[in-house]
Amino acid sequence: MPRSMAAVDAQMLWMSAKVPNDQFLLFAFDGSPTRVPDAVDEMRRRAQSCPELGLGALDNIKWRYPRWQSGEIGADQFVTHPGGRGWPDCLDAVTALAADQLDLRRMSWRAHVFPEVHGMPAAATGTVVVIQIGHALGDGKRSAALAGALLGRRGAIPPVAAQRGWLPARTVAAWRAHRQLLRDIEAGAVPPPAPPRPLLSINDSPRGNPVVRTLVVRREQLSVPTVTIGALTAISDALGGYLADRGEDPSLLGAEVPMAGAGNGHAHNDFRNVGVGLHVAVDRAQRARLIAEELAAQRRRGEHPAMRAASAAFAATPAALLRWGTGKFDPEGRVAAVSGNTVVSSVNRGAADLSFGGASVVFTAGYPALSPMMSLTHGVHGIGEHVAVSVHADSVNVDVDDYVGRLRVAIGR
């Protein structure tokens, strides 16, 4: 039977018509199978055995939420691109995939195969598989699990349970919990929200062709104290210097970092974006400590009952009201400040246990989408012993080669 979408997933679906939000999960494999069609058939069989990969959107009644319904896995969900290209050309082709966003009423994901890619990081010649997933189907963690199922990881994907509730009751509970949150902030028991950041050139609307770049390193190069903090520290170093050399003031530079939610199993998307200062004016050791403290503080804030109550109230919003509000969003609108000047999305995609046609996975990468207020985003993705730090940037607002060179130096320190 069709299952109603959670409010947050429906909002992702409706918002995709205004700001494209497909995710592109890249997996690089060491070697190319002799028969690519056989490897693709193996992916198709895996998809057919995973119920969560058979879901598509049904949105035909305006006063109610869209529903998830099961469907067939179509042959057009597997696209094999011409082989024999180099790694830079492959990244250009991956960037171009964003021009063909998914219609979740037809399919909620698509697999792209690039055989015989030469000059890849950590492998001379290999295969690149990109899993394109509509954001409504899953956040970064769930999308990684779905891609893992396609690429040989064992274990069922847990289904999402429907969430029910009465909006007035949840609204009252949220109001009471918010009053307690304000008291706890005043008492110093819970941190306040992160302050807004002034706009910089990287917050100009994208105007040119987007480009992506990926740096692959050993996990130990970024794992002090964690990969996420290590990457944020290096990005602070590189981006602060890049902006300062262009006459901008990076002293209040900040990043927007997606943080996993409570994991209540009621939505395909369970995360929130938090603002974190990048503290460019202090040395790297102190910067890492400050970033770690801010992330921990935002995690504590997310665990407050007020946050859970607010999420529960939002989940009970009438579908017609949320659809109307989403429809009023103006993607061309500008704001005076941002929660972060760039996005840094960090996801651990697990052990290096994935394969394609017998070839083993070497690394994985991802490229958070640009937006009207963001011309530069970062992905930090680990699998096994390798971590990929990726840059997605507008080619007009950002000197990509200069910035990536600075980032390479900052990571290599």
C-alpha positions in Angstrom: 0.0 0.0 0.0 1.2 3.6 -0.7 2.7 5.3 2.4 2.3 9.0 3.1 5.5 11.0 2.9 6.8 12.7 6.0 6.5 16.5 5.9 10.2 17.1 5.6 10.5 14.6 2.7 7.5 16.2 0.9 9.1 19.6 1.3 12.2 18.3 -0.3 10.2 17.0 -3.2 8.3 20.2 -3.7 11.4 22.4 -3.2 13.2 20.5 -5.9 11.0 22.2 -8.5 12.5 25.6 -7.4 16.1 24.6 -6.4 17.3 21.3 -7.8 18.5 19.0 -5.0 19.4 15.7 -6.6 22.4 14.1 -4.8 25.3 12.5 -6.8 27.2 9.8 -4.9 30.4 8.9 -6.7 32.2 5.6 -6.2 35.5 4.8 -7.8 36.5 1.2 -8.3 40.0 -0.2 -9.0 39.7 -1.8 -12.4 37.1 -2.2 -15.1 35.0 -5.4 -15.6 35.5 -7.3 -18.8 31.7 -7.2 -19.4 30.1 -4.0 -18.1 26.6 -5.2 -19.1 26.9 -8.1 -16.7 28.0 -5.8 -13.9 25.0 -3.6 -14.6 22.7 -6.6 -14.5 24.1 -7.5 -11.1 23.2 -4.0 -9.9 19.7 -4.4 -11.3 19.2 -7.7 -9.4 20.4 -6.0 -6.2 18.0 -3.2 -6.7 15.1 -5.6 -7.3 15.8 -7.3 -4.0 15.7 -4.0 -2.0 12.2 -2.7 -1.4 13.4 0.8 -0.5 15.0 1.1 -4.0 11.6 0.4 -5.6 9.9 3.5 -4.2 8.6 6.3 -6.3 6.5 9.4 -5.6 2.8 9.6 -6.1 1.6 13.3 -5.8 -1.8 13.5 -7.4 -4.0 15.1 -4.6 -3.2 18.7 -3.7 -4.7 18.7 -0.2 -2.7 15.7 1.0 0.9 14.7 1.3 2.5 12.8 -1.6 2.9 9.1 -1.1 5.6 6.5 -1.6 4.5 3.6 -3.7 6.4 0.6 -4.9 7.2 0.2 -8.6 9.3 -1.7 -11.1 13.1 -1.0 -11.5 13.3 0.2 -15.1 16.1 -0.4 -17.6 16.4 3.4 -18.0 17.6 3.7 -14.4 21.0 2.3 -15.5 23.0 4.5 -17.9 26.4 3.4 -19.3 28.5 6.3 -20.6 31.3 6.0 -23.1 34.5 4.6 -21.7 38.1 5.5 -22.1 38.0 9.1 -20.7 40.5 10.7 -18.3 39.7 11.6 -14.7 39.2 15.3 -15.3 36.9 14.6 -18.2 34.9 12.2 -16.1 34.4 14.9 -13.4 33.2 17.2 -16.1 30.7 14.6 -17.2 29.6 14.1 -13.6 29.0 17.8 -13.2 26.9 17.8 -16.4 24.5 15.2 -14.9 22.9 17.8 -12.7 21.3 19.3 -15.8 19.0 16.2 -15.9 17.2 16.2 -12.6 15.1 13.2 -11.6 11.3 13.3 -11.7 10.5 11.2 -8.6 7.2 10.3 -10.1 9.1 8.3 -12.7 12.2 7.2 -10.8 13.7 8.2 -7.5 17.3 7.2 -8.4 19.5 6.5 -11.4 22.9 4.8 -11.7 25.5 6.1 -14.1 28.5 4.0 -15.1 31.7 5.4 -16.5 34.0 2.5 -17.5 37.8 2.7 -18.1 38.5 6.0 -16.5 42.3 6.8 -16.6 44.4 8.7 -14.1 42.0 8.4 -11.1 43.3 9.2 -7.6 44.5 6.1 -5.8 44.0 3.9 -8.9 45.6 4.1 -12.4 42.6 2.9 -14.3 39.2 2.1 -13.0 35.4 2.4 -13.1 33.4 5.3 -11.8 29.8 4.7 -10.7 27.6 7.7 -9.8 24.3 7.1 -8.0 21.9 10.0 -8.6 19.3 10.1 -5.8 16.4 12.5 -5.3 16.8 14.2 -1.9 13.3 13.3 -0.9 14.3 9.6 -0.9 17.1 10.1 1.6 19.5 12.4 3.3 23.3 11.8 3.1 23.3 8.9 5.5 20.3 7.1 4.0 21.4 7.7 0.4 24.7 6.2 1.2 23.0 3.1 2.5 20.8 2.8 -0.6 23.9 3.2 -2.8 25.6 0.6 -0.7 22.8 -1.9 -1.4 23.2 -1.3 -5.1 26.9 -1.9 -4.9 26.9 -5.1 -2.9 26.7 -4.2 0.8 24.7 -6.7 2.7 22.0 -5.9 5.1 18.4 -4.6 4.7 17.6 -0.9 4.5 15.3 -0.1 7.5 11.9 1.1 6.3 10.5 4.4 7.4 7.5 4.4 9.6 4.6 6.8 9.1 4.3 9.5 11.7 0.9 10.6 13.0 -0.2 13.4 15.3 -2.5 16.3 15.8 -1.0 19.7 14.9 -2.6 21.8 17.8 -1.4 19.4 20.5 2.1 19.3 19.0 2.2 23.1 18.6 1.4 23.6 22.3 4.0 21.1 23.3 6.6 22.9 21.0 5.7 26.3 22.5 6.2 25.0 26.0 9.4 23.3 25.1 10.7 26.5 23.4 10.0 28.5 26.5 12.1 26.0 28.4 14.8 26.3 25.8 15.0 30.1 26.2 15.3 29.6 30.0 18.1 27.0 29.5 20.0 29.3 27.1 19.7 32.2 29.7 21.0 29.9 32.4 23.9 28.8 30.2 22.8 25.1 30.1 22.2 25.1 26.3 24.1 27.1 23.7 22.3 29.8 21.6 21.9 29.4 17.8 25.0 30.2 15.8 25.3 33.9 14.8 24.6 34.8 11.1 27.6 35.5 8.9 28.1 38.5 6.6 28.0 37.8 2.9 31.3 37.2 1.0 31.9 36.8 -2.8 31.4 33.1 -2.5 27.7 33.9 -1.5 27.0 35.6 -4.9 24.5 33.8 -7.0 26.2 31.3 -9.4 26.7 32.9 -12.9 28.9 30.5 -14.8 29.4 26.8 -15.5 29.8 24.8 -12.2 32.9 22.6 -11.8 33.9 19.9 -9.4 37.3 18.8 -8.1 38.2 16.0 -5.7 41.3 15.5 -3.5 41.7 11.9 -2.2 43.9 11.4 0.9 44.5 8.7 3.5 42.2 8.9 6.4 45.0 9.5 8.9 45.8 12.8 7.1 42.5 14.3 8.4 41.5 12.2 11.4 42.8 14.5 14.2 40.6 14.6 16.2 38.0 13.6 13.6 37.8 13.6 9.8 35.1 16.3 9.9 37.0 18.6 12.2 40.3 18.0 10.3 38.6 18.9 7.0 36.9 22.0 8.4 40.3 23.1 9.8 42.0 22.7 6.4 39.1 24.4 4.6 39.4 27.4 7.0 43.1 27.7 6.2 42.6 27.5 2.5 39.4 29.6 2.2 40.5 32.3 4.7 43.7 32.8 2.7 41.9 32.8 -0.6 39.4 35.5 0.5 42.0 37.6 2.2 44.2 37.7 -0.9 41.2 39.1 -2.7 40.7 42.0 -0.3 37.9 40.4 1.7 37.6 40.1 5.4 37.4 36.4 6.4 37.4 37.0 10.2 33.8 35.9 10.6 34.0 33.1 8.0 31.6 30.3 8.8 30.4 27.0 7.4 27.0 25.4 7.3 27.4 21.7 8.4 24.6 19.1 8.0 24.2 17.3 11.3 22.4 14.0 11.8 19.1 14.0 13.7 17.8 11.9 16.4 17.1 8.9 14.1 13.5 8.4 15.0 12.7 6.5 11.8 9.8 8.6 10.7 11.4 10.4 7.7 13.8 9.7 4.9 15.5 13.0 5.7 16.7 13.3 9.4 19.2 16.1 9.7 19.6 19.8 10.4 22.1 22.4 9.2 24.1 24.1 11.9 26.4 27.1 11.6 30.0 26.7 12.7 32.7 29.4 12.9 36.0 28.7 11.0 38.2 30.9 13.2 40.7 31.8 10.6 42.6 34.2 12.9 44.0 31.5 15.3 46.6 28.7 14.8 45.4 25.4 13.5 45.5 23.5 16.8 43.3 26.1 18.5 41.1 26.3 15.5 40.4 22.6 15.6 39.6 22.9 19.3 37.2 25.8 18.7 35.5 24.0 15.8 35.1 20.8 17.9 33.6 22.8 20.8 31.0 24.5 18.4 30.0 21.2 16.8 29.6 19.6 20.3 27.5 22.6 21.4 25.2 22.4 18.4 24.8 18.7 19.0 23.7 19.4 22.6 21.3 22.0 21.3 19.8 19.5 18.9 19.2 17.1 21.7 17.1 19.6 23.7 13.4 18.6 24.0 12.4 21.9 22.3 14.1 20.8 19.1 12.3 17.4 19.1 9.0 19.1 19.9 9.5 21.6 17.1 10.2 18.7 14.7 7.2 16.9 15.8 5.0 20.0 15.3 6.4 20.5 11.8 5.7 16.8 11.0 2.0 17.4 11.8 1.7 20.5 9.5 -1.3 20.1 7.2 -0.1 19.2 3.7 -2.0 22.0 2.0 -0.4 24.6 4.3 3.1 23.3 3.7 2.6 23.0 -0.1 1.3 26.6 -0.2 4.3 27.8 1.9 6.8 26.0 -0.3 5.2 27.4 -3.4 5.8 30.9 -2.1 9.6 30.4 -1.8 11.4 32.7 -4.2 14.7 31.1 -5.4 15.9 34.5 -6.6 15.5 36.2 -3.3 18.6 37.5 -1.4 19.2 37.7 2.3 21.4 40.0 4.2 23.4 37.3 6.1 23.8 33.5 6.0 24.2 30.7 8.6 27.4 29.7 6.8 29.4 31.1 3.9 30.0 27.6 2.5 28.6 24.2 3.0 30.7 21.3 4.3 28.8 18.0 4.1 30.7 15.2 5.8 29.5 11.6 5.6 31.3 8.3 6.5 30.1 5.8 3.9 31.5 2.8 5.9 33.9 0.0 5.1 35.4 -0.5 1.7 33.1 -3.5 1.1 31.5 -2.4 -2.2 32.2 -3.8 -5.6 31.3 -3.4 -9.3 31.8 -6.4 -11.6 34.5 -7.8 -9.3 36.4 -4.5 -8.9 36.8 -3.2 -5.4 35.9 0.3 -4.2 38.8 2.7 -3.7 37.2 5.9 -2.7 33.8 7.7 -2.7 32.9 11.4 -3.2 30.0 13.8 -3.2 29.2 17.3 -4.4 26.6 19.3 -2.4 24.5 21.4 -4.7 25.1 25.1 -5.3 22.3 27.5 -4.4 21.3 31.1 -5.1 23.2 32.1 -1.9 26.2 29.7 -2.3 28.8 29.5 -5.1 31.1 27.2 -3.2 30.3 23.9 -1.4 32.4 21.1 -0.1 31.9 17.3 0.3 33.9 15.2 2.8 33.3 11.5 2.2 35.1 8.5 3.6 35.1 4.8 2.8 37.6 2.4 4.1 41.0 4.1 4.5 40.5 6.9 2.0 38.7 10.3 2.4 37.7 12.5 -0.5 37.5 16.2 0.0 35.5 17.6 -2.9 34.9 21.2 -4.1 31.8 22.2 -6.1 32.1 25.8 -7.3 30.8 28.4 -9.8 33.5 29.0 -12.4 32.8 32.8 -12.4 32.6 33.6 -8.7 35.4 31.3 -7.7 38.9 30.8 -9.1 38.6 27.1 -8.7 42.2 26.1 -9.6 43.6 28.7 -7.1 41.4 27.6 -4.3 41.9 23.9 -4.9 45.6 24.4 -4.9 45.4 26.1 -1.5 43.2 23.4 -0.2 45.7 20.7 -1.3 48.4 22.5 0.6 46.3 22.9 3.7 45.4 19.2 3.8 49.0 18.2 3.1 50.4 20.1 6.1 
